[in-house]
Amino acid sequence: MATETPKISPQGQSEAEVLEDSGCSLVLHNDDVHTFDYVIKALVDICRISSTQAEQCAILVHCHGKCTVKHGSYETLLPMHTALLDKQLTSEIVK
């Protein structure tokens, strides 16, 4: 019985690595500096979520210290992460 070798994409990643990359999350962390309105506006503008979702995220961040804001590939989340950092908000991308 022959074993299958993983298929390699043009960028040199196997299918498993590509699927794994799409399993990333953008996590926003709490701080004691920014107002709810500031955080909500940033999330709506940067992450393209509704104001209701942004408000819920802000409350979760305040109560639990962090909240997953968005799921997607690393490449999709990186510009959002960078933009949040530019607004002095603390975020990270986790797999």
Secondary structure, DSSP 8 states (H G I E B T S, - for coil): -------B-TTS-BHHHHHHHTTEEEEEE--SSS-HHHHHHHHHHHH---HHHHHHHHHHHHHHSEEEEEEE-HHHHHHHHHHHHHTT--EEEE-
